[in-house]
Amino acid sequence: MEGRRISTGANGVTTSMAGMVYPPAADARSREPLAAAAASGRTSFFATGIELLGAGLPAPSSVAARTR
């Protein structure tokens, strides 16, 4: 799903794909489709590796909604 959005020109951000924090160490089955989609859409994909929900913090979408 992430790859499809990225290939259309939307930059991607995730907190749940910890393996993508350092892409060279990530499984090729996860990394290569995202890399190809980002190249196709001329976009980027950023993984923070910080699981906000596990820390009791609000989900990023709810934070964004409050700042509008």
Secondary structure as a PSIPRED ss2 file (coil, helix, strand):
# PSIPRED VFORMAT (PSIPRED V4.0)

   1 M C   1.000  0.000  0.000
   2 E H   0.000  1.000  0.000
   3 G H   0.000  1.000  0.000
   4 R H   0.000  1.000  0.000
   5 R H   0.000  1.000  0.000
   6 I H   0.000  1.000  0.000
   7 S H   0.000  1.000  0.000
   8 T C   1.000  0.000  0.000
   9 G C   1.000  0.000  0.000
  10 A C   1.000  0.000  0.000
  11 N C   1.000  0.000  0.000
  12 G E   0.000  0.000  1.000
  13 V E   0.000  0.000  1.000
  14 T E   0.000  0.000  1.000
  15 T C   1.000  0.000  0.000
  16 S C   1.000  0.000  0.000
  17 M C   1.000  0.000  0.000
  18 A H   0.000  1.000  0.000
  19 G H   0.000  1.000  0.000
  20 M H   0.000  1.000  0.000
  21 V H   0.000  1.000  0.000
  22 Y C   1.000  0.000  0.000
  23 P H   0.000  1.000  0.000
  24 P H   0.000  1.000  0.000
  25 A H   0.000  1.000  0.000
  26 A C   1.000  0.000  0.000
  27 D C   1.000  0.000  0.000
  28 A H   0.000  1.000  0.000
  29 R H   0.000  1.000  0.000
  30 S H   0.000  1.000  0.000
  31 R H   0.000  1.000  0.000
  32 E H   0.000  1.000  0.000
  33 P H   0.000  1.000  0.000
  34 L H   0.000  1.000  0.000
  35 A H   0.000  1.000  0.000
  36 A H   0.000  1.000  0.000
  37 A H   0.000  1.000  0.000
  38 A H   0.000  1.000  0.000
  39 A H   0.000  1.000  0.000
  40 S H   0.000  1.000  0.000
  41 G H   0.000  1.000  0.000
  42 R C   1.000  0.000  0.000
  43 T C   1.000  0.000  0.000
  44 S C   1.000  0.000  0.000
  45 F E   0.000  0.000  1.000
  46 F E   0.000  0.000  1.000
  47 A E   0.000  0.000  1.000
  48 T C   1.000  0.000  0.000
  49 G C   1.000  0.000  0.000
  50 I C   1.000  0.000  0.000
  51 E C   1.000  0.000  0.000
  52 L C   1.000  0.000  0.000
  53 L H   0.000  1.000  0.000
  54 G H   0.000  1.000  0.000
  55 A H   0.000  1.000  0.000
  56 G C   1.000  0.000  0.000
  57 L C   1.000  0.000  0.000
  58 P C   1.000  0.000  0.000
  59 A C   1.000  0.000  0.000
  60 P H   0.000  1.000  0.000
  61 S H   0.000  1.000  0.000
  62 S H   0.000  1.000  0.000
  63 V H   0.000  1.000  0.000
  64 A H   0.000  1.000  0.000
  65 A H   0.000  1.000  0.000
  66 R H   0.000  1.000  0.000
  67 T H   0.000  1.000  0.000
  68 R C   1.000  0.000  0.000
